[in-house]
Amino acid sequence: MSENDLLAVDREDLLAIITMRFGAITKELRALLLAMEEPPQVERLILVAANAPSPDILLDEIKQGDTAFRITGSRFDPLAREIKEDC
């Protein structure tokens, strides 16, 4: 397989993980993810998609582009729950 073939497989894997974890993907997000050309960025987002506890955190990371590279902290705990306190 060529590098382009491997990148295409990674992008499809990313879409599948997002769909399994968070449901349907918008056309815009799908187009954005399929247009990614940097393998490290796609590989990083696969890890983020697998560990982000909410779609909002995933979208924040997608917006970071290729500037972010660490995936640490409770923000990426797939078992985390957002606790809303009554005011």
C-alpha positions, 0 to 999 in steps of 0.5 A: 500500500502506498502512503496515500492509501494508508492515509485514506484508510486512517481517514476512514477509520477516523470517520468510523470511530467518530460515528460509533462514539458520537453518531452522525457526522455533518457533511462539513465535518466529513469533508474537513476530515477527508481533506486532511493530508498530514498522517500525524494529524489524522493519527492524533485525531483517531486517538482523540476520537477514541478518548474524548468524552464528548463531541464538543471536546473532539470538535475543539481538538479538530479546530486546533489543526496540526498545532496540538500534539499532546493528548493528556489530562482528564479532558481525554478520559473516555469515562469522564462525566460532566457534572453540572452543579445546581446554582 
